[in-house]
Amino acid sequence: MENTIKLELTKEWDKTFPKSEKVNHRKVTFPNRYGITLAADLYEPKGVEGKLAAIAVCGPFGAVKEQASGLYAQTMAERGFLTMAFDPSFTGESGGTPRYMASPDINTEDFQAAVDFLSVQENVDPERIGIIGICGWGGLALNVAALDTRIKAIVASTMYDMSRVNANGYFDADNSADARYAKKEAMNAQRLVDYKNGSYALGGGVVDPLPEDAPFFVADYHDYYKTDRGYHKRSLNSNGGWNVIGCMSFMNQPILQYSNEIRSAVLIMHGEKAHSCYFSRDAYAAMVKDNPYTDNKELLIIPDAVHTDLYDGGGKDAIPFDKLEQFFLENMR
């Protein structure tokens, strides 16, 4: 294994949630198989000895580990798991250039590299490793689950299928060959502009100020990413967003192709009133269709919750942490 590139990591606590006194926290780094060094926050429960079950957490798509994934990781560590929230390649404190690019392949590898790291820790039982993917990383978590046999339990929370939304648009409104062609035509034209400029144009994060006629889901994102509730200076969604061409390869690389071959335990959970709930309903249906391993699969619809309620609880404790604890304990024995 080649040496990892040294990253300059923030030393102060700069999360969007308060620090827990029940866990120890430290920064760590690890490489993926493409030689990109990833930055992560490791959370260890205090006063717990022996080999622990471990959970890697990532998401939402365009967020950083100081936001929702860190909250999930710290809370699960309070419940006795060793956990890690990491920044994906090209984002946050992690390495990789150019910045603000996404890749179905590399981002899947990021999760697998996190499993590599956790598996060799002295206080981790490598036979009890799970993952949590939030928003777009929920779909990627299912892709990882179909590939990595080491992972015993997977949670996809308020998930997006990033292939579907990039290829078909929101609510499948642009699901036609002509609409996809127009989108690809525009992005390929942007490639030439970027090449001539020697830099990549940003697509813009969550719109701000919020237009009066903004759709509800845009207002929902604004309420999280652009306010004290969830704003972070390194978050793409809180600031300039992905590169215009940053998610291009998701258009013709379906990430859920083999989800019905997943044997590990999977919990897909989504808010009943989330604009994105159709992603989870359809992903669950596809995952269990013709799959002989369905006894350990579950779709949990949370009443009255919207998309970002499962980022931080939405002020109403919408994240069912008791359920998550039970799920991981039962499936990582």
Protein Blocks (a to p, Z undefined) as FASTA:
>chain_A
ZZdddddddfbdcbfbdcdfkbccdddddddfkopacdddddddehiacjddddddedde
hiafklmmmmmmmmmmmnopacdddddehiajbgcidehiacfklmmmmmmmmmmmmmmp
fkbcfklccdddehjlmmmmmmmmmmmmmbmbdcdehiacfklmmmnoghhlmgcfklmm
mmmmmmmmmmmmmmmnopacdebiadddddfklcfklmmmmmmmmmmklgcfklmklmno
pafklmmmmmmmcfklmmmmcfbdcdddddfklmklmmmmmmmmmmmgopablmlgccdd
dehiafklmmnononopacfklmmmmmmmmmZZ
